[in-house]
Amino acid sequence: MCFSVFLSIATAVGWWNLSGPFVERPTADMVHYLALADGDALADVPAPFRYRPWTPWLAARVPAPPANWFDAERPAERQRAHFRFAVVNVAGLALAAAGLALLTLRFLESRNAALFAGLIFLTSYQPLTKGTLPMAEAWSYAFLAWALWLLVERKHLALGIVFLLGLSCKETILLVLPAAVLLESSPAQRWRQFAALIPAALLYLAWRLILFPPAEPLYGVASTREWLHDLFVTGERLPGNAARALLAFHLFWIPAVSAWWTRRKGSGALIRWAWLVPPILLLPFFLALVPGRVWFFAFPFVIPLAVAGLRDWCGGPARSP
């Protein structure tokens, strides 16, 4: 039933995004994903987009809908391409919400908390405004949430498969590696987790560095310096980036910090994983990335903590996730 709720909300988001401005004016990122879906060779697509074929591959297999489904005043081919991505990404968002719900259920032992976590995810700024557009975010959220749940449940074979597929979607799935280090206190168990992850990571590195190496470094010191200058010195990028960053989790930052502060001396998995949030917050400033989009990848850690904090404020049972 929870998955049906998540799928319904994600479908509404997808249909709403089909009427947005990006259909006629796709961003540079979207152009590359659309090119992959159209069948362009990986070597012809610039890095890092060539390493993210999963979502375009799925979108290319969605049947074309009837022409009367679209607005006659807008380019039909572009609407059709966006529709295919929307169908695929609706499924990705629903699966991401379901994976987050399972993770929250594991930590907080409450179905209501799990459902609420999924609803917070789907109504957050990034999924709501960008989740079903021609990009890789929706499925990258799904792979990350499910990989972390499998990590906690120690389902090693399934973890290795999900991790490998996640690497073909977006490299953000690599967050699972430090999460595995923080999760396990036993060296033996830690090595079992890494035994499921390392083969996929090596295949990914071979694909990225040997088969399709980038023509030039993706993240250079000069581009980062220029980005930081525009952000903090001239202020050209500051207003928009600041707004999107603050909207990453709306006001749920507050109960999340409250829950962490209350439990900071605990040893639960979620409290240990909370130490991944500061590096995620700093990462955009080193790689010249959009802060709000990167920050939201902390959702498997921030949203369950936010739900725990809200439950504390409402006088719910005290548990240390």
FENDA-V803856 format. One record per backbone hydrogen bond with DSSP energy under -0.5 kcal/mol. CO is the residue of the C=O (numbers start at 0). NH is the residue of the N-H. Records with the same first field share a line. If there is no record, write none. Layout:
CO->NH  NH
This chain:
0->4
1->5
2->6
3->7
4->8
5->9
6->10
7->11
8->12
9->13
10->14
11->15
12->16
13->17
15->18
16->19
19->22
20->23  24
26->30
27->31
28->32
29->33
30->34
31->35
32->36
33->37
34->39
35->38
40->43  44
41->44
45->48  49
47->50
48->51
51->55
52->56
53->57
54->58
55->59
57->60
58->61
65->68
66->69
70->73
74->78
75->79
76->80
77->81
78->82
79->83
80->84
81->85
82->86
83->87
84->88
85->89
86->90
87->91
88->92
89->93
90->94
91->95
92->96
93->97
94->98
95->99
96->100
97->101
98->102
99->103
100->104
101->105
102->106
103->107
104->108
109->113
110->114
111->115
112->116
113->117
114->118
115->119
116->120
117->121
118->122
120->123
123->127
124->128
125->129  130
126->130
129->132
132->134
135->139
136->140
137->141
138->142
139->143
140->144
141->145
142->146
143->147
144->148
145->149
146->150
147->151
148->152
149->153  154
153->155
154->158
155->159
156->160
157->161
158->162
159->163
160->164
161->165
162->166
163->167
164->167
165->168  169
167->53
169->172
170->173
171->174
172->175
173->176  177
174->178
175->179
176->180
177->181
178->182
179->183
184->186
185->189
186->190
187->191
188->192
189->193
190->194
191->195
192->195  196
193->197
194->198
196->200
197->201
198->202
199->203
200->204
201->205
202->206
203->207
204->208
205->209  210
206->211
217->219
219->223
220->224
221->225
222->226
223->227
224->228
225->229
226->230
227->231  232
228->232  233  234
229->235  236  237
234->238
236->240
237->241
238->242
239->243
240->244
241->245
242->246
244->247
246->124
248->251
249->252
250->253  254
251->255
252->256
253->257
254->258
255->259
256->260
257->261
258->262
259->263
260->263
262->265
267->271
268->272
269->273
271->274
272->275
273->276  277
274->278
275->279
276->280
277->281
278->282
279->283
281->284  285
282->285  286
283->287  288
288->290
289->293
290->294
291->295
293->296
294->297
295->298
297->300  301
298->302  303
300->304
301->305
302->306
303->307
304->308
305->309
306->310
307->311
308->312
309->313
310->315
311->314
316->318
318->320
320->269
